[in-house]
Every structure is written in C-alpha cells, then in structure tokens.
Amino acid sequence: MPDLAAAPLSVSSLVLRSRQLEIDAVRHLASRAALVDVVGQLIEGLQRERGASGIYLASKAQRFADMRRKIIDEVQPLEAQLRNEFALHVEPAQGATAKALSLMAWALLGLDSLPALRSQIDNQAMTAHDSVAAFSHLIAGLIELVFHVADAAGLPSVSRLLVALLHLVQAQEEAGQERAMGALLYASGQGSEAHQQRVLHLIDAQERSLRVFAEFAEPALRARWEQLQLAPGIAQLERLRRTLCVAKPGAALDSNLSDAWFDVCTERINALWHIQVELVQRLREDCEARILEAQQDLQDSKGLLRGLRDNPPQRTHAVDRFFDIAIAPEAVPEQAAAAAQVGESASLLDLLRTQSARMASMEAELEAARRTLNERKVIERAKGVLMARLGMNEEVAFRVLQKTSMDQNRRLLEVAEATLSLPDLAFAHTGQRGDKPA
C-alpha cells in the first residue's frame, strides 16, 4: 500500500485510508475475541470452583472434596493461558487502552490471590458465604474486562453480536451465582432468608439479561436457547427452586439435594456456555469475513485509482494532441472531454457514496446497541443510589424503580435518570415520608 501519510490529502487517499483503518479495527476485534474466549473459559472454570467450594464448606467438608480438587486442576492451566493472552495484548499496536491494562492488572491481582483463597477453603478457615463472595468478586472483574474489550471495539458491523455476547456472559454469571447460593443452602441443610432473597434476585436478573440476549442474538442462536428451555432438566430446576425459596428461615432442607441442585444448574449453565462459545466463534468468523471483504474492496479501490492514472480524462488527451508539434493542431473537443471526464470520475464518486451510506447505516446500528448498554448502566447506577441512600438491597431497589415506572407510566430509564438527579436532601425527605424516589 502507498504511503498515505506522505501523500497530499485527496478523496482517493481518504477512501483508501478509511478502508485500511477498517481492516485494522476488525483485526483488533478478532484479537479481542480471542482474549474474550480465554477469559470466558476461565470464568466458567472459576464459576464451577465457586459452586463446589461453597458445597464443600457448607457441608463441613463432607461433600465435593474430590470434585473441587478436580475442578482446580482444570482451572489452573486456564490461569496460565490467560496470563499468556494478556502478554499479547499489552502493546498499543494491539489496540490496548489504559482502562484495559488496568483491568488486566486487577485480574492478575485476583489470580495471584487464588492460592491463599484455596488454602483457606482447604482448612475450612472461612464460611461458605464468604467463599462465594470472594470468587464472585474476582469473576466480576473478569466480566468487567469482557465488557470493556467489547465496548472499545467501536465496530458497528458487529454491534449486535457484541451486545448479545455481553448479556449472555452476564446471564451465565448470574446463573453461576444462583448455583453457588442454592448449593450453599441445600448443603447447609436449612433455609436462610438472606440467601433466599439473593436467589430470587438472581433468577429475576437472569431473565432480564436473557431477554436482551434474545433481542440481539441471531435467530438461530435465539431459537437454540428457546429449545433448550424445554429440556427436562429445566422442569427439575424449577421444582428445586420452589423447594429452596418457599422454605421458612431455619427450616430443614434435604442436604442430599445439593448434588441434584448442582447438577441441574450445571446442565443449564453448560447450555449457556455452549451458546457463548458458538457466539464467540460466530464473532470470529464474522471478523474474518469482513477482513476479506474489506481487503477485496481495498484491492478494487487500488485498481480503480490505477485505472484513473492509466486512463486520464479525455480533456488531457485533447490538450496533449493540441500541443504535439508532430501533428496538425485541431480544436479541443470541450464538450466531449467534459462529458468523458464526468464518466471517468463517476466510479470513484460512487465508491465514496456507497461507503458513506454503508458507514451511516452501521453507525445507526452501533448507536442503537450503545444506547441499550448505556440505559442499563444508568439503571444500575440508580439502583446503587437507592441502596446507598435508603438502605435497600438490590432487589428491592429495582422493584421500586419498576413500580415507579408503571405507576407514573414512564420509561424505566426516565425514572432512573430522575432518581440520579435528586439531591441528598430529597432522599432524606423521601425516606421519612415513604414516598417514591422519582
């Protein structure tokens, strides 16, 4: 490719440069997809270790000791693999950002703390709840890295795939937390209102995440997930959920059901995981196809520009003939030359117009996808404000926002934005009167 940086600014150089940058962006995204794949594998392994560790501690080391050790042996190579993958993404040439590097450092800090965490669990030096929280803390940072990597892609052409992937990752983690909390309850042999409330919230959160996934996923993946919802294991999961959630605090639970709970939850999470693997593979294939397409367009553009250089407009031919002393001078065919010049330029202009139209369409799709993610962030922030200022738990905070939205016939996003705009004094007043926050 010619040195466009040294070339004078022109329509052709801008077209070529735009196409090259598009190829670079897709290559960076393909590289990020590989990183997301490795992070996803480690998250899945840590989720299994979290669940097994919770049962191990809640059962006072009577259950899942061998299972937990087997899972750890499977997770440790994934830790090493992620460290190697990080080493490939630290250079600016790979599209590394300050935020991404900070999140990678945080993830490495969490990985470095795993041996001590595992030692505490081995020695039963922490509660099952604390072990679930510790693993969830580490996994949350890894998921944040996935979100940043996807959000930094900036490619409208794959925005729907990315939004679907992010919400599928989130749903899988919520399902993993449900597995861990439910296993903890069953293994402990008694109900706990605090833990039961968290299970109910996680069930609701999964449904929200999966609704967004279904909205943005390709029809084939959406149909596959809907089909999996009809699997026999789902009915068993619902029965175990009811048993778990209706038990009164302190009431006895059959600890033998901890294995069945873990297995049926794992079956569902594995189904989510397989869809995630397929989605990442689809993202990689899409990147490869777009690179080939863009490279072909780039070659076509080069050929077009070379054709323009090799076949100058008719006006230049006429001028050359007019000043060629070897032949008799003739009138310059102004009208014919002008018409020919318009024809020669049309293909390049059409190329530019086509590219501009395509980019406009892609930008509109990217904006829709980003709007969905931004709305989610605003709602999460509003929940956090209610939790911090009114002492609500996360489930109650979301219910308050939902109810206010329905009562006032306003979008949930508008209620969240209004909540964030209220001063501290308003929250103090709200807390005294019991009014709605927005």
C-alpha positions in Angstrom: 0.0 0.0 0.0 1.3 3.5 -0.8 2.5 5.8 2.0 -0.8 7.7 2.5 0.6 9.7 5.4 3.1 11.4 3.0 0.5 11.8 0.2 -1.4 15.0 -0.2 -5.0 15.0 1.1 -7.4 13.7 -1.5 -10.7 11.9 -1.9 -8.8 8.7 -3.1 -6.3 8.8 -0.2 -9.1 9.2 2.3 -11.1 6.3 0.8 -8.0 4.1 0.9 -7.1 5.1 4.4 -10.6 4.6 5.7 -10.7 1.1 4.2 -7.3 0.3 5.8 -8.4 1.5 9.2 -11.5 -0.6 8.9 -9.3 -3.7 8.3 -7.1 -2.8 11.3 -10.2 -2.3 13.5 -11.6 -5.7 12.5 -8.2 -7.4 13.1 -8.1 -5.8 16.6 -11.6 -7.1 17.3 -10.6 -10.6 16.1 -7.7 -10.4 18.6 -10.0 -9.2 21.3 -12.4 -12.1 20.5 -9.6 -14.5 21.3 -9.0 -12.7 24.6 -12.7 -12.9 25.4 -12.7 -16.6 24.6 -9.9 -17.3 27.1 -11.4 -15.0 29.8 -14.7 -16.8 29.2 -13.1 -20.2 29.7 -11.5 -19.1 33.0 -14.8 -17.5 34.2 -16.6 -20.8 33.5 -14.0 -22.7 35.5 -14.0 -20.3 38.4 -17.8 -20.5 38.5 -17.6 -24.3 38.9 -14.9 -24.0 41.5 -17.0 -21.4 43.4 -20.0 -23.7 43.5 -18.0 -26.8 44.6 -16.2 -24.8 47.2 -19.5 -23.5 48.6 -20.8 -27.0 49.0 -17.5 -28.2 50.5 -17.6 -25.6 53.2 -21.4 -25.7 53.8 -21.3 -29.4 54.3 -18.3 -29.1 56.6 -16.0 -30.9 54.1 -18.4 -33.9 53.8 -19.3 -33.2 50.1 -17.5 -32.3 46.9 -13.9 -32.6 48.2 -12.8 -34.7 45.2 -14.9 -32.7 42.8 -13.4 -29.4 44.0 -9.8 -30.7 43.6 -10.6 -32.0 40.1 -12.0 -28.6 39.1 -9.0 -26.7 40.5 -6.7 -29.0 38.4 -8.7 -27.9 35.3 -8.8 -24.2 36.2 -5.0 -23.7 36.9 -3.9 -24.2 33.2 -6.6 -21.7 32.2 -5.0 -19.2 34.6 -1.6 -19.7 32.9 -3.3 -19.4 29.5 -4.9 -16.1 30.4 -1.6 -14.7 31.6 -0.1 -15.6 28.2 -3.0 -14.0 26.5 -2.6 -10.8 28.5 1.1 -10.6 27.3 -0.1 -10.5 23.7 -2.5 -7.5 24.3 -0.3 -5.1 26.3 1.1 -3.2 23.2 -0.7 -0.1 21.8 -0.4 -1.7 18.4 -2.8 -4.4 19.6 -5.3 -1.7 20.5 -4.5 -1.7 24.2 -6.1 1.1 26.3 -5.3 2.4 29.7 -8.6 1.0 31.0 -7.9 -2.4 29.6 -4.4 -2.6 31.1 -5.8 -1.5 34.4 -8.5 -4.2 34.3 -5.8 -6.8 33.3 -3.7 -5.8 36.2 -6.7 -6.1 38.5 -7.4 -9.6 37.1 -3.8 -10.7 37.7 -4.1 -9.4 41.3 -7.1 -11.7 41.7 -5.3 -14.6 40.2 -2.3 -14.1 42.5 -4.7 -14.2 45.5 -6.3 -17.6 44.4 -3.7 -19.8 46.2 -4.3 -18.2 49.5 -8.1 -18.4 49.0 -7.9 -22.0 48.1 -5.8 -22.7 51.2 -8.4 -21.0 53.4 -11.1 -23.2 51.9 -8.9 -26.3 52.3 -8.5 -25.5 56.0 -12.2 -24.5 56.4 -11.0 -21.2 57.6 -13.8 -19.2 56.0 -17.6 -19.5 55.6 -19.3 -20.8 52.5 -20.9 -17.4 52.0 -17.5 -15.7 52.2 -16.0 -18.1 49.7 -18.9 -17.5 47.2 -18.4 -13.7 47.7 -14.6 -14.0 47.1 -14.9 -15.9 43.9 -17.7 -13.6 42.7 -15.5 -10.6 43.4 -12.8 -12.0 41.1 -15.2 -13.1 38.4 -16.8 -9.6 38.4 -13.5 -8.0 37.5 -13.0 -10.5 34.6 -16.5 -9.8 33.3 -15.8 -6.0 33.5 -12.8 -6.7 31.3 -15.0 -8.5 28.8 -17.4 -5.5 28.8 -14.6 -3.1 28.2 -13.0 -5.1 25.4 -16.3 -5.3 23.7 -17.3 -1.7 24.3 -13.9 -0.5 22.9 -14.3 -2.4 19.7 -16.2 0.5 18.0 -17.3 -1.6 15.1 -21.0 -1.0 14.2 -20.9 -4.0 11.9 -20.7 -6.4 14.9 -22.5 -4.4 17.5 -25.5 -6.7 17.7 -23.2 -9.7 18.3 -21.3 -7.9 21.0 -24.5 -6.8 22.9 -25.8 -10.4 22.7 -22.5 -11.7 24.0 -22.2 -9.3 26.9 -25.7 -10.1 28.2 -25.1 -13.8 27.7 -21.9 -13.6 29.8 -23.8 -11.6 32.4 -26.7 -14.2 32.5 -24.2 -17.0 32.8 -22.6 -15.4 35.8 -26.0 -14.7 37.4 -26.8 -18.4 36.8 -23.5 -19.4 38.4 -24.1 -17.3 41.4 -27.6 -18.9 41.8 -26.0 -22.3 41.6 -23.5 -21.3 44.3 -26.1 -19.7 46.6 -28.6 -22.6 46.2 -25.9 -25.2 46.7 -24.8 -23.4 49.9 -28.4 -23.5 51.2 -29.0 -27.2 50.4 -25.7 -28.3 51.7 -26.2 -26.4 54.9 -29.5 -28.2 55.5 -31.5 -25.2 56.4 -33.2 -22.2 54.9 -31.9 -18.6 55.2 -34.0 -15.6 54.3 -31.0 -13.5 53.3 -29.7 -16.2 50.9 -33.2 -17.0 49.6 -33.7 -13.3 48.7 -30.5 -13.4 46.7 -31.5 -16.5 44.9 -34.8 -14.8 43.9 -33.0 -11.7 42.7 -30.6 -13.8 40.7 -33.4 -15.6 39.0 -35.0 -12.3 38.0 -31.7 -10.9 36.9 -31.1 -13.8 34.6 -34.4 -13.3 32.9 -33.6 -9.7 32.3 -30.2 -10.5 30.8 -31.5 -13.3 28.6 -34.3 -11.1 27.3 -31.7 -8.6 26.0 -29.6 -11.5 24.6 -32.7 -12.9 22.8 -33.4 -9.4 21.3 -29.9 -9.0 19.8 -28.9 -12.6 19.1 -29.1 -14.1 15.7 -32.3 -16.1 15.1 -30.5 -19.4 15.0 -28.9 -18.9 18.5 -32.1 -17.5 19.9 -34.1 -20.5 18.6 -31.5 -22.8 20.1 -31.8 -21.2 23.5 -35.6 -21.3 23.4 -35.4 -25.0 22.5 -33.1 -25.7 25.5 -35.8 -24.1 27.7 -37.9 -27.1 27.0 -35.3 -29.6 28.3 -36.4 -32.0 31.1 -33.8 -30.5 33.4 -35.5 -27.1 33.4 -38.6 -28.6 35.0 -36.5 -30.2 37.7 -34.6 -26.9 38.2 -37.9 -25.1 38.8 -39.0 -27.7 41.3 -35.8 -27.3 43.2 -36.1 -23.6 43.1 -39.5 -23.7 44.6 -38.4 -26.0 47.4 -35.5 -23.7 48.1 -37.4 -20.4 48.0 -40.5 -21.3 49.9 -38.7 -22.9 52.9 -39.1 -20.8 56.0 -35.9 -19.3 57.6 -34.3 -22.0 59.7 -36.5 -24.8 58.3 -34.8 -28.0 57.4 -33.7 -28.6 53.8 -32.7 -32.0 52.4 -28.9 -31.7 52.2 -28.9 -34.7 49.8 -30.5 -32.4 47.2 -27.3 -30.3 47.0 -25.8 -32.7 44.4 -29.0 -32.7 42.3 -29.2 -28.9 42.5 -25.6 -28.5 41.5 -26.0 -31.0 38.5 -29.2 -29.5 37.2 -27.9 -25.9 37.5 -24.6 -27.0 35.8 -26.6 -28.5 32.9 -28.3 -25.2 32.3 -25.1 -23.2 32.7 -23.3 -25.5 30.3 -26.1 -24.8 27.8 -25.4 -21.1 28.2 -21.7 -21.7 27.9 -22.1 -23.7 24.6 -24.1 -20.8 23.2 -21.5 -18.4 24.3 -18.7 -20.5 22.6 -20.8 -20.5 19.4 -21.4 -16.8 19.6 -17.7 -16.0 20.0 -16.9 -18.4 17.1 -19.6 -16.5 15.1 -17.9 -13.2 16.0 -14.5 -14.6 14.8 -16.0 -15.8 11.6 -17.7 -12.5 11.0 -14.4 -10.7 11.6 -12.6 -13.0 9.1 -15.3 -12.4 6.5 -15.2 -8.7 7.0 -11.4 -8.6 6.7 -11.6 -10.5 3.4 -14.4 -8.2 2.2 -12.5 -5.1 3.2 -9.3 -6.3 1.6 -11.1 -7.0 -1.6 -12.6 -3.6 -1.6 -9.2 -2.1 -0.9 -7.8 -4.0 -3.9 -10.6 -2.8 -6.0 -10.0 0.7 -4.9 -6.3 0.4 -5.8 -7.3 -0.9 -9.2 -9.7 1.9 -9.7 -7.2 4.5 -8.8 -4.6 2.8 -11.0 -7.1 2.8 -13.8 -7.7 6.5 -13.4 -3.9 7.2 -13.6 -3.5 4.9 -16.7 -6.6 6.3 -18.4 -6.6 10.1 -17.9 -9.7 12.1 -18.9 -10.4 12.9 -22.5 -9.5 16.6 -22.0 -5.9 15.7 -21.2 -5.7 13.7 -24.5 -7.0 16.6 -26.4 -4.6 19.0 -24.8 -1.7 16.7 -25.5 -2.7 16.4 -29.1 -3.1 20.2 -29.4 0.5 20.8 -28.2 2.1 17.9 -30.1 4.0 19.7 -32.8 4.3 16.4 -34.8 0.6 16.6 -35.8 -1.6 19.4 -37.1 -3.4 21.3 -34.4 -7.2 20.7 -34.0 -9.9 22.1 -31.9 -10.1 20.9 -28.4 -13.4 19.0 -28.1 -14.5 20.7 -24.9 -18.0 19.2 -24.7 -16.9 15.6 -25.4 -14.0 15.9 -23.0 -16.2 17.3 -20.2 -18.7 14.5 -20.7 -15.9 11.9 -20.7 -14.4 13.4 -17.5 -17.8 13.1 -15.7 -17.9 9.4 -16.7 -14.4 8.7 -15.6 -15.0 10.3 -12.2 -18.3 8.6 -11.5 -17.0 5.3 -10.4 -14.8 6.8 -7.7 -17.6 9.1 -6.5 -20.0 6.1 -6.5 -17.4 4.2 -4.4 -17.3 7.1 -1.9 -21.1 7.5 -1.8 -21.6 3.8 -1.3 -19.0 3.7 1.5 -20.6 6.7 3.2 -24.1 5.2 3.0 -22.8 1.9 4.5 -21.0 3.7 7.3 -24.1 5.8 8.1 -26.2 2.6 8.4 -23.6 0.9 10.5 -23.3 3.9 12.8 -27.1 3.9 13.3 -26.9 0.2 14.4 -24.0 0.9 16.7 -25.8 3.8 18.3 -28.8 1.5 19.0 -26.6 -1.1 20.6 -24.7 1.5 22.7 -28.0 3.1 23.8 -29.1 -0.3 25.2 -25.8 -0.7 27.1 -25.9 2.9 28.4 -29.5 2.6 29.6 -28.5 -0.5 31.5 -25.6 1.5 33.1 -28.0 4.3 34.2 -30.5 1.9 35.7 -27.7 0.1 37.6 -26.4 3.5 38.9 -29.9 4.4 40.1 -30.2 1.1 41.9 -26.9 1.8 43.6 -28.1 5.2 44.7 -31.3 3.8 46.3 -29.2 1.1 48.0 -26.7 3.6 49.4 -29.1 6.3 50.4 -32.2 4.4 51.5 -30.6 1.2 52.8 -32.4 -1.0 50.3 -31.0 -4.3 48.9 -30.5 -4.6 45.2 -33.8 -6.5 44.5 -35.9 -4.0 46.5 -34.2 -1.1 44.7 -35.0 -2.5 41.3 -38.6 -3.2 42.3 -39.0 0.4 43.5 -37.8 1.7 40.1 -40.1 -0.8 38.3 -43.1 0.2 40.3 -42.5 3.9 39.9 -42.1 3.4 36.2 -45.5 1.6 36.0 -47.3 4.0 38.4 -46.1 7.1 36.5 -46.4 5.5 33.1 -42.8 6.5 32.4 -39.9 4.5 30.9 -37.6 2.8 33.4 -34.7 4.8 32.0 -36.5 8.1 32.7 -37.2 7.1 36.3 -33.6 6.1 36.8 -32.4 9.4 35.4 -34.8 11.3 37.7 -33.5 9.3 40.6 -29.9 10.2 39.9 -30.8 13.9 39.6 -32.4 14.1 43.1 -30.2 15.8 45.8 -29.3 14.1 49.0 -31.9 16.2 50.9 -34.7 14.8 48.7 -33.7 11.2 49.6 -33.7 12.1 53.3 -37.2 13.5 52.8 -38.3 10.5 50.8 -37.0 8.1 53.5 -39.1 9.9 56.2 -42.3 10.1 54.2 -42.0 6.7 52.4 -42.6 8.4 49.0 -41.3 7.1 45.7 -37.8 8.3 44.9 -38.6 9.6 41.5 
